Amino acid sequence: MTTLVHRNGRAATTGDLAPLAFAGYAHFTAMQVRGGRIRGLDLHLDRLRFASEELFGRALPDDRVRSFLRTALDASAADVSLTATLYAAPGEFAAGEAAEPDVLVRTGPPASGPAGPLALTTVEYERVLPAVKHVGEVAKTYFMRRAVQDGFDDAAFVDRRGRFSEATIWNLAFWDGDAVVWPDAPMLVGTTMGIVRRQLDRLGVPQRVQEVTPADVPALAGAVVMNSWTPGVAVHRIGPAPVPEAPRFLELLHRAYEAEPLTEP
């Protein structure tokens, strides 16, 4: 499948893309599109609006962003991965009044994530502006590669207080045997995480937010990672501690995700 890139609703040129090769002041959202429709579109729009206001001091109207998404999807296959990146055309080192952000929409082959189960090492790390899904985060790739070199599949982050927050490109979720446990720490709340949480509420599945540390891992009944690819990939080890298989936990997360309606942008 061909990767397509649009800028502000038209096919992007080399001139459009060249200034972005070394740009690092931007934010984005990523999603899986199926049949031309998107789960949690409202959450993606909320994310883009919040991050634009945080980084640029202004945000585009939702209907304009949706029109750019529609243009890209009209030129793409029915099932794709889509990334919408917002950036300032004057460049990241331009001071003064912020310009209205431009929108780059990229579509490519659909993805569903690794099969798992995964082994995660633990790394003490806190992202800058954790509530913003911003670009240029070299640490995520660095720690993932170091984890693989050390015999793991990926890395989970622990903050300065010793609490799990998130993983390199994932949110974390834990299982106590009856309830879903979300880590309490500064993090990026993923759109898939938001979808799952509101659908678990509708399904009547207990869930809570609490601090979870590496010392708590031996008592867990299950753990997963999730992102825009998937609502749950099983984790079977965190650091030296094994994590039990939890098929019911995985089934609940996937059922909650599937309950979220698909909508057209």
VMD Tcl script that draws the C-alpha trace (Angstrom):
set ca {
  {0.00 0.00 0.00}
  {1.29 3.46 -0.93}
  {1.90 6.03 1.78}
  {0.11 9.29 0.98}
  {0.79 12.69 2.55}
  {-1.47 15.75 2.41}
  {-0.79 19.27 3.70}
  {-3.81 21.42 4.53}
  {-6.07 19.33 2.33}
  {-3.89 18.95 -0.77}
  {-1.17 16.55 -1.85}
  {2.08 17.53 -0.16}
  {5.02 18.55 -2.32}
  {8.73 18.08 -1.71}
  {8.87 21.75 -0.82}
  {6.18 21.23 1.82}
  {8.03 18.31 3.40}
  {11.65 19.45 3.23}
  {11.40 22.00 6.10}
  {9.99 19.28 8.35}
  {13.01 16.97 7.98}
  {14.68 18.53 11.02}
  {11.65 19.99 12.78}
  {10.89 19.00 16.34}
  {8.20 21.42 17.52}
  {4.98 19.72 16.52}
  {2.32 17.40 17.86}
  {0.25 14.63 16.36}
  {-2.39 11.99 16.79}
  {-2.38 8.50 15.29}
  {-5.33 6.28 14.54}
  {-6.48 3.17 12.74}
  {-9.12 3.73 10.07}
  {-11.40 0.89 9.09}
  {-13.88 1.20 6.25}
  {-13.10 4.91 6.09}
  {-14.25 5.38 9.70}
  {-12.52 6.07 13.01}
  {-13.06 5.03 16.62}
  {-12.87 7.80 19.21}
  {-12.75 10.64 16.68}
  {-13.87 13.07 19.38}
  {-10.89 12.08 21.51}
  {-8.48 12.65 18.64}
  {-9.95 16.09 17.99}
  {-9.79 16.95 21.69}
  {-6.13 15.90 21.75}
  {-5.23 18.04 18.74}
  {-7.12 21.06 20.07}
  {-5.50 20.86 23.52}
  {-1.98 20.34 22.17}
  {-2.30 23.17 19.62}
  {-3.39 25.58 22.33}
  {-0.51 24.41 24.53}
  {2.20 24.62 21.84}
  {0.92 27.35 19.52}
  {-1.54 29.33 21.62}
  {-4.33 28.68 19.14}
  {-6.16 25.72 17.61}
  {-7.88 25.02 14.33}
  {-11.65 24.51 14.29}
  {-12.62 20.85 14.49}
  {-14.57 21.02 11.23}
  {-11.46 22.18 9.38}
  {-9.34 19.36 10.80}
  {-12.08 16.89 9.88}
  {-12.13 18.20 6.31}
  {-8.38 17.53 6.03}
  {-8.91 14.00 7.34}
  {-11.70 13.41 4.81}
  {-9.56 14.62 1.93}
  {-6.76 12.24 2.88}
  {-9.13 9.30 3.37}
  {-10.88 9.94 0.05}
  {-7.52 9.40 -1.64}
  {-6.63 6.30 0.40}
  {-7.72 2.72 0.84}
  {-10.64 1.96 3.16}
  {-8.37 0.48 5.86}
  {-5.30 2.55 6.75}
  {-3.13 3.87 9.53}
  {-3.49 7.66 9.71}
  {-1.31 10.23 11.43}
  {-2.28 13.91 11.65}
  {0.62 16.19 12.59}
  {0.22 19.88 13.42}
  {3.17 22.23 13.18}
  {4.01 25.91 12.71}
  {5.14 26.78 9.18}
  {7.50 29.63 10.28}
  {9.65 27.06 12.07}
  {10.27 25.93 15.61}
  {12.73 28.70 16.51}
  {10.52 31.58 15.34}
  {9.53 33.79 18.27}
  {6.65 36.23 18.52}
  {3.00 35.68 17.75}
  {2.23 32.08 16.95}
  {1.05 31.29 13.44}
  {-1.96 29.13 12.77}
  {-0.67 25.55 12.65}
  {-0.53 23.62 9.39}
  {-1.87 20.07 9.23}
  {0.03 17.19 7.68}
  {-2.02 14.00 7.23}
  {-0.24 10.77 6.34}
  {-1.93 7.48 5.50}
  {-0.28 4.12 5.11}
  {-0.82 0.39 5.63}
  {-3.11 -0.60 8.53}
  {-1.50 -2.02 11.66}
  {-2.62 -4.18 14.57}
  {0.47 -4.30 16.78}
  {2.64 -7.23 17.94}
  {1.11 -10.52 19.01}
  {2.87 -10.58 22.38}
  {3.28 -11.45 25.15}
  {5.99 -8.87 25.80}
  {8.77 -8.55 28.33}
  {9.32 -4.98 29.57}
  {12.37 -3.59 31.28}
  {11.93 -0.59 33.60}
  {13.59 2.77 33.02}
  {13.48 5.91 35.14}
  {12.28 8.55 32.70}
  {9.73 11.36 32.56}
  {8.64 12.92 29.29}
  {8.60 16.71 28.90}
  {4.99 17.96 28.56}
  {3.65 14.45 29.18}
  {0.05 15.42 28.36}
  {1.05 16.40 24.79}
  {1.73 13.84 22.08}
  {4.68 15.73 20.63}
  {7.28 14.68 18.07}
  {11.06 14.35 18.31}
  {11.20 12.15 21.40}
  {14.53 10.46 20.93}
  {14.37 8.86 24.39}
  {11.50 6.56 23.45}
  {13.42 4.95 20.59}
  {16.65 4.95 22.57}
  {15.16 3.12 25.55}
  {13.27 0.67 23.31}
  {16.50 -0.24 21.52}
  {18.39 -0.57 24.78}
  {15.63 -2.84 26.09}
  {15.95 -5.13 23.07}
  {19.73 -5.22 23.48}
  {19.18 -6.31 27.08}
  {16.84 -9.16 26.08}
  {13.48 -7.43 26.54}
  {10.88 -6.40 23.99}
  {10.34 -2.82 25.17}
  {10.60 -0.49 28.15}
  {8.17 0.82 30.77}
  {8.83 4.22 32.35}
  {9.02 4.86 36.09}
  {8.93 8.44 37.36}
  {11.16 10.02 40.01}
  {8.70 8.87 42.71}
  {9.02 5.26 41.58}
  {5.61 5.05 39.91}
  {4.85 3.46 36.55}
  {3.53 6.03 34.08}
  {3.60 4.69 30.51}
  {5.83 2.76 28.13}
  {7.79 3.96 25.09}
  {4.88 4.17 22.65}
  {2.24 2.59 24.85}
  {-0.10 3.15 27.75}
  {0.04 0.62 30.55}
  {-2.93 -1.13 32.16}
  {-2.94 -3.66 34.98}
  {-5.38 -6.27 36.30}
  {-5.99 -7.25 39.91}
  {-8.26 -10.18 39.05}
  {-11.48 -8.18 39.24}
  {-10.75 -4.59 38.17}
  {-8.68 -2.74 35.60}
  {-6.00 -0.63 37.29}
  {-4.66 2.46 35.50}
  {-1.34 3.90 36.73}
  {-1.46 7.19 38.60}
  {1.37 9.40 37.31}
  {1.85 12.20 34.77}
  {1.46 10.65 31.31}
  {-0.08 10.95 27.89}
  {-3.64 9.63 28.14}
  {-3.99 7.72 24.89}
  {-7.08 7.84 22.73}
  {-7.35 4.05 22.87}
  {-7.07 4.29 26.65}
  {-9.89 6.85 26.62}
  {-12.05 4.63 24.41}
  {-11.49 1.59 26.61}
  {-12.17 3.46 29.84}
  {-15.51 4.87 28.75}
  {-16.64 1.58 27.25}
  {-15.60 -0.37 30.36}
  {-17.81 2.03 32.31}
  {-20.72 1.23 29.99}
  {-20.04 -2.49 30.35}
  {-19.99 -2.17 34.15}
  {-16.39 -3.38 34.51}
  {-14.70 -2.06 37.68}
  {-11.67 0.16 37.11}
  {-9.62 2.52 39.23}
  {-6.57 4.77 39.08}
  {-3.80 4.14 41.61}
  {-0.05 4.32 41.98}
  {1.71 1.16 40.79}
  {5.41 0.58 41.38}
  {7.84 -2.18 40.37}
  {7.48 -3.61 43.88}
  {3.77 -4.18 43.13}
  {4.40 -6.30 40.01}
  {4.53 -9.71 41.77}
  {1.00 -9.13 43.08}
  {-0.50 -8.28 39.67}
  {-2.95 -10.66 38.02}
  {-2.18 -9.32 34.55}
  {-0.70 -6.45 32.55}
  {-0.96 -5.10 29.02}
  {0.25 -2.31 26.79}
  {-2.08 -0.47 24.42}
  {-1.88 2.24 21.77}
  {-3.55 3.25 18.52}
  {-2.72 -0.15 17.05}
  {-4.47 -2.26 19.65}
  {-6.41 -2.11 22.93}
  {-4.23 -4.75 24.51}
  {-1.03 -6.74 24.06}
  {-0.24 -9.06 26.95}
  {2.84 -8.47 29.11}
  {4.38 -11.56 30.71}
  {7.35 -9.97 32.49}
  {8.21 -6.54 33.91}
  {11.85 -6.34 34.92}
  {12.71 -9.60 36.71}
  {9.12 -10.29 37.83}
  {6.82 -12.58 35.83}
  {3.23 -11.48 35.18}
  {0.47 -14.13 34.96}
  {-1.51 -14.73 31.81}
  {-4.85 -12.96 31.99}
  {-7.06 -13.99 29.05}
  {-10.22 -12.56 30.67}
  {-8.49 -9.19 31.07}
  {-7.43 -9.14 27.42}
  {-10.89 -10.18 26.29}
  {-12.52 -7.38 28.30}
  {-10.21 -4.74 26.83}
  {-10.79 -5.89 23.26}
  {-14.54 -6.17 23.83}
  {-14.63 -2.64 25.22}
  {-12.70 -1.31 22.24}
  {-14.94 -3.07 19.74}
  {-18.00 -1.58 21.46}
  {-16.84 1.93 20.48}
  {-18.72 2.97 17.31}
  {-16.82 3.84 14.17}
  {-17.59 7.33 12.82}
  {-16.80 9.20 9.63}
  {-14.70 12.37 9.97}
}
mol new
graphics top color blue
foreach p $ca { graphics top sphere $p radius 0.5 }
foreach p [lrange $ca 0 end-1] q [lrange $ca 1 end] { graphics top cylinder $p $q radius 0.2 }
display resetview
